[in-house]
Structure formats: structure tokens, C-alpha cells
Amino acid sequence: QVRLVDSGGGLVQTGESLRLSCAASGRTFHSWNMGWFRQAPGKEREFVAGISRSGANTDYADSVKGRFTISRDNTKNTVYLQMNSLKPDDTAVYYCAADWTSGWSAPPQFEYEYDSWGQGTQVTVSS
């Protein structure tokens, strides 16, 4: 059974940085596309960033391009989201997700294309 555990959230001020981690169980982590999504209060969950199996392809929401970086370490079954220059609008619960059935070589952007989700980690950015 696959399990994803998100961590690294917290309370920071505008302009500061955080690094989220998502540790995955499962022997085939290297064959999964991985994504990060977020959900702010009163809003729908939205795509933030994705990374392909090998890490060669990444994708970002326009709102985080240039500030966030997704990466993965397949030897540690872990995906990361480095978040710099944080803004109050980045406040949300962040979720990692794994895709092993879509067959896409690039990370999907839609929730329904992901097969398993972490429990979420809260990120709060104060102004």
C-alpha cells in the first residue's frame, strides 16, 4: 500500500522560504510522476508543481514560477518543494500526490490523474 507523508509546513513572514518534503512508501517510486497541489480556505485545490519520473520534466503554475522549485530524490523516495519569496496568497494546505497510472511522460496538472495523496501540510504566510 502506498503512503505519502507531507511535512515541512509552518508559519513564515512575507519574503521568507520553506521547503516541503513528501516521503513515499513503495518500491516503484522512481516510476511515478509526482505533484504538489494546494488548497486555500474557501477555494478549490489547485496545481502548484509537478515533476516527471526521472526528474527531467517539471511544470509549475504561473503563480509560483520563478519562486518555487520542485525536485526529487529517487534514492530516498522523496519529493521536495522549495518555496522562496513567499507571499500571503501562498497560504494554504499543501498536498503531494503520486501518479502511476496515467502513462504521461510529463507530470499531470489535474487532480483526477493522481492516484494517491498525502495528508497535507499547512503553510501560512503572514504580511
N, C-alpha and C positions, 0 to 999 in steps of 0.2 A: 504494500500500500504506500502510495506516495504521500509525503508530508512536506509542506513548505512552512518554514518558520521565519517570519519577518522580525527584524529588530533594528534599533538604531535611531528611532524617532525621539523627539524631545521638544523642549521649548527653547527657541532661539530668538534673537533680535534681527531686525531687517539688516540684510547685508552679510549675515553670518552663514556658516556652512554646516552641513550634516552629511553623514554617509550612512545610507541604509544598507542592510545586508539581508539576504534571503538564503537560508540554508535549506537544502533539499535532501530528502532521503531518496533512495532509488539508484540502482546501478547503471541506469542509462541516461543520467543527467546530461551527458555530452551530446545526446541526440535530441534534446528538447530546445525549441525556441523558448525564450523567457521574456516576460514583460513586466512592467510596473504600471499600475493604474492608481488613481487617487479619487477619493470622494469627499467633497466638502459638504458641510451641513446644508441641507435643503437642495443639493444638486445631485445630478446623476454621476455615476462613476465614469471617469474619463481616462483614456490612454495617456500615458506620460512618456514612456520609452520602451523600446524593445531591442532584443539582441538575438541574433541567429545562433544556431548550434555551435558553430566554431568561433563565434565572436566577430566574424569578418563583416557582417552587416549589422548596422544599428539604425534605429529610427527614433525620432523624437517629435513630440507635439510642438507646434510653433511657439507655444507659450514658454517652453523651457529650453529651446535651442540656444546653445551658447552658454548656458548656465549649469545644466545637468549633464552628467556623463554616466552611461550605463556600461558595465563591464562584467566579466565573468571569469571565474577560475574553475575550470572543469576538474582539476585535481582535488579541489575542496568542495565540489558540488555547491558552489555559492555564486550568487549573482549580487552585484552591488549597484547602488545608485548614489553617485556623488552629486550633491546638490550645493551649488555655490550661489552667492548673491541672492539669498532667499528673500522673498517678498511676502507681505501678509496674504496675498492672493494664493500663495502656495500652501496655506494652512489647509490640512485635510488628513484623512486617514489614507495611508499608502499601503497598497497591496501588491505583492508579487504574484505572478501567475506563470504556469507552465503549459506549454503546448506540445503534445507529442503525437497528435493525430492529424493535424491539418495538412502536413506534407509540404508546406511552404518552405522555401529556402530563405525567405526573409521573415522577420518577426511579424505576426499579425497585429492589427490595431483594434480588432473588435473583441469584446468580451466573450462572445459565444464561441470563438475559435480557441479558447483556452480551456484546458481540461481539469486543472487543479489550481487552488488559490491558497495563499497564506491567510493568516488570521488578521493581518493589518497592524500597522504601527502608526501612532498619532504623531503628526508634525504640526507644531504651532509656531507661527512666526509673528512676533509682536512688533508693532510700529514704534 
